[in-house]
Amino acid sequence: MRIGIIGGSGYTGVELLRLLSVRDDIEIAFISSRAQAGTRVDALFPSLRGHVDLLFSDPDQVTDAACDLVFFATPNGTAMKQAPALLEKGTRVVDLSADFRLKDVAVWEQWYGMEHASPEWVEKAVYGLPEMNRDSIRDAQLVANPGCYPTTVQLGFLPLLEAGIVDAGSLIADAKSGITGAGRGASVPNLLAEAADSFRAYGVAGHRHLPEIEQGLATMSRANVNLTFTPHLLPIIRGIHATLYARLTQKVDLQALFEERYKDEPFVDVMPAGSHPETRSVRGTNMCRLAVHQPQGRDMAVVLAVEDNLVKGAAGQAVQNMNLMLGLPETRGLQQPALMP
């Protein structure tokens, strides 16, 4: 299978290369970067020496490349302009930006501050959370890969909302992400001396991932939801930890509910009762680890969810979607254990 990557000079791009370059069933036809065009990939990313023997291409010069599937690892607002030309040729696309995630174009334009360039493809796009949409992903031409926070939060709430046992109008997500969630661009708040030995919330008044999460949660619950979502910046490189709160409306064995819902999911691990998952237990993997609690036996369900924001939260989930779209085993290339320590 011939694969292309548009926008390969960021953390998501190098993570895609790490996962794909060791596979013998995938040929990386090109990887593009406007800023790095003509530069050897392994000059920018020495970790890929001996694995990737390519130069970065100019993204304007790759639309004629014959590929089975193309990843867009580009800033918001790019894929909506460039992907349609590939889609109209029959090339399948996985977009890792937010361009096709929200079904309400007006809501997308409100949160992302620009006019959508290809609203006709928004309706056709399939939201790429395999645990919800596996069958639709297999047949999709365009998959909107979920955001990092939305993946963790939705997988944590999914069993509760599907079962209809919580108050969907008072959900709370207290989530923390490592610094790579902000991307590879230079920024004073992301400098080591600014972010290390510190901890802070951000986007409390409204984060762009909120409408994406609420859209998914409403689909699960088949009703309107009300989510309070507060993201925080952790002084770590990789990882997301989300603590989720939902008020129970029925008595139920929460551990059994979660284990049953995810028993056949290769990349969701429901840990034993009483567990407290750590971000380091998923570093470098496509796994989301969950633990569910009911403190003091009261009416509040507390779900702890961890993932690597660059893998299950981005590139790994994109490869999982690619596998489904191309008829390959879903877990291929994604079963490596976590990096420890």
Secondary structure, DSSP 8 states (H G I E B T S, - for coil): -EEEEES-SSHHHHHHHHHHTT-SS-EEEEEE-TTTTTSBHHHH-GGGTTT---BEE-GGG-TTS--SEEEE---TTTHHHHHHHHHHTT-EEEE-SSTTT-S-HHHHHHHH-S--S-HHHHHH-EE--HHHHHHHHHH-SEEE---HHHHHHHHHHHHHHHHT-B-TTSEEEEEEE-GGGG-SS--GGGSHHHHTT--EE--TT--THHHHHHHHHHHHHTS---EEEEEEE-SSSS-EEEEEEEEBSS---HHHHHHHHTTT-TTEEE--TT----GGGGTTSS-EEEEEE-GGGSSEEEEEEEE-TTIIIIIHHHHHHHHHHTT--TTTT--------
